[in-house]
Amino acid sequence: MTALPYRVEKPWGHELIWARMIERPMSQGAAFHIEPKVIHQFEAVVPTDLLEASTPEIDDVVRLKDRYGRV
């Protein structure tokens, strides 16, 4: 696996890739653990209820993008 960031040559120059997208299909009742400080995003392709549980330390949450107006 290539270390981040990595360089991708383009006809107009190059791009630096700073992240990897991982697709993980999940089924009903499935659980997934995300290590602390890992930037992550969930996207559902069908109507879905997602429960996110966290540790009591709420001061370490940084929302990069949030459609519900939370900060």
LINZITA-V387025 format. One record per residue. N is the residue number from 0. RES is the residue in one letter. D_CENTER is the distance of its C-alpha to the mean C-alpha in Angstrom with 1 decimal. Layout:
n=N res=RES d_center=D_CENTER
n=N res=RES d_center=D_CENTER
//
This chain:
n=0 res=M d_center=18.5
n=1 res=T d_center=18.6
n=2 res=A d_center=17.7
n=3 res=L d_center=15.4
n=4 res=P d_center=16.3
n=5 res=Y d_center=18.5
n=6 res=R d_center=20.9
n=7 res=V d_center=21.4
n=8 res=E d_center=24.9
n=9 res=K d_center=25.5
n=10 res=P d_center=28.9
n=11 res=W d_center=28.5
n=12 res=G d_center=27.3
n=13 res=H d_center=24.0
n=14 res=E d_center=20.2
n=15 res=L d_center=18.2
n=16 res=I d_center=14.8
n=17 res=W d_center=12.5
n=18 res=A d_center=9.3
n=19 res=R d_center=9.1
n=20 res=M d_center=7.6
n=21 res=I d_center=8.4
n=22 res=E d_center=10.0
n=23 res=R d_center=11.3
n=24 res=P d_center=14.0
n=25 res=M d_center=14.9
n=26 res=S d_center=18.3
n=27 res=Q d_center=19.9
n=28 res=G d_center=19.9
n=29 res=A d_center=17.3
n=30 res=A d_center=15.3
n=31 res=F d_center=12.2
n=32 res=H d_center=12.0
n=33 res=I d_center=9.2
n=34 res=E d_center=11.2
n=35 res=P d_center=11.9
n=36 res=K d_center=10.7
n=37 res=V d_center=7.4
n=38 res=I d_center=4.9
n=39 res=H d_center=1.9
n=40 res=Q d_center=3.2
n=41 res=F d_center=6.4
n=42 res=E d_center=9.2
n=43 res=A d_center=12.7
n=44 res=V d_center=15.5
n=45 res=V d_center=18.2
n=46 res=P d_center=19.0
n=47 res=T d_center=17.1
n=48 res=D d_center=17.3
n=49 res=L d_center=14.3
n=50 res=L d_center=15.3
n=51 res=E d_center=13.1
n=52 res=A d_center=15.3
n=53 res=S d_center=15.1
n=54 res=T d_center=17.8
n=55 res=P d_center=20.5
n=56 res=E d_center=19.3
n=57 res=I d_center=17.9
n=58 res=D d_center=18.7
n=59 res=D d_center=15.7
n=60 res=V d_center=13.1
n=61 res=V d_center=12.2
n=62 res=R d_center=10.9
n=63 res=L d_center=10.1
n=64 res=K d_center=10.6
n=65 res=D d_center=12.2
n=66 res=R d_center=14.6
n=67 res=Y d_center=16.7
n=68 res=G d_center=17.9
n=69 res=R d_center=16.7
n=70 res=V d_center=16.6
//
